[in-house]
Amino acid sequence: MNWLILHYKLPTQPSALRVYVWRKLKRLGAILLNEAVWVLPDTPRAAEQTQWLSAEIQEMQGDVHLWRSSLILGKPEESLIAELEAQVDREYNLLLKQISRKNRNLIEISRQYQQIVERDYFHSETGKQVKEKLLALRGEKG
């Protein structure tokens, strides 16, 4: 399996730049390996997004390195995959709780679901459950 590794360094001030980059990486579902070293599965979407983010970091007067690699030694791939799956499963489980409420907002839940799907690199079983429940509820409304 191939991975994208992003390493960057930004000026210390303003701190808003570091927060901006951190939030973007979290939205992509990246895992922080060490200080400013982030890892993502090498998918076309992740590659495109990290390339755009790398360009933004350079515009912020930062240093950035983006690699495409495969793991030879270190944290086992299964552990990285499990961590990525756990991230999305936590969010999917929150959606399942929202779906079970009487005063649920299906439009908002669907929007959140779509955002999580973009980070669900390994097609979570919990995500499939959320999708099935949303489709069933959609059928009830139709």
Secondary structure by P-SEA (a helix, b strand, c coil): cbbbbbbbccccccaaaaaaaaaaaaaaccccccccbbbbcccaaaaaaaaaaaaaaaaacbbbbbbbbbbcccccaaaaaaaaaaaaaaaaaaaaaaaacccccaaaaaaaaaaaaaacccccaaaaaaaaaaaaaaaaac
